[in-house]
Structures are given as structure tokens and as C-alpha cells.
Amino acid sequence: GRKNKNLRASLSHQRGWTIAQLCLQHLVLGYAANPTPVLDDDAVFRGWLEAQVPLLLRE
């Protein structure tokens, strides 16, 4: 199909994607160095959530 070079995601979709990427980065950093998980998912998510969401809401 044809692609529209002028097509852009809405600001809310861009922010949602940024949040998803940051969450995945935290998960990778928590698990990549050691194949045995050292952090449970809840701890990683809470740490990321507390650090990132207030910053993103201020944008």
C-alpha cells in the first residue's frame, strides 16, 4: 500500500508509546544483566511508574 509521509500520531498516542518504551527499558535493565530475575514485575513497574509518570504529565 501507499504510505502518507505527512501522517503523524496524535500527541496522546506518542505519549502512550513513550510510556510503553520506558516501561520495557526498565524491565530489560532489571533482567538483562542476570538471567535469573532479581526484581519482580511489580517492583519494576512501581519504580518506573513513580519516576516517569509525573514527568510525562508535566509535558
N, C-alpha and C positions, 0 to 999 in steps of 0.2 A: 504494500500500500504506500501511498504518498504520505510524507511527513510534513507537517506545518512547522517551519522553523520559528515562527512567531508565537507558537503555543507555549504558555507558561503555566506552571502550577499556581494555585491560589496561595496566598500567604499562610492560611491555616494548614494546607497540605504540606507546604515547605517546612513549617514548624513541626508538624507531626513527624515528618521524615527525619528532621534533625534530632528530635527526641528519641526516635527508634534507633538511629545510628549511635547516639551517645550511650543508650542502654546496652546495645550489643558490644560496644567498645569496652564497657565496664565488665561485662560477662567474659569477654575474651581475656582481658587483663587478669581477671580473677582466676581463670582456669588454665590459660595457655602455658604459664611458666611451670606448672606442675600438673601432670595428667590426672592426679588424684585431686578432686575438688577440695579446696581449702576453705571456701566460702559457700554457704548455702544460697540458693537463689534469692530468698527473702532478704538476706543481708546485703547482697549486691544491689538488688533493686532499691532497697531503702536508702542505701548510701548514695546511689545515683540520683534518686528522686529528690532527696533533701538538698543535694548540691546543685542540680541542674534546673529543676522546675522553677524555683524563684528567679533564676537568671533569665530564663526564657520568657517568663511572664512580664518581665520589665522591658523587653524589646518592643 
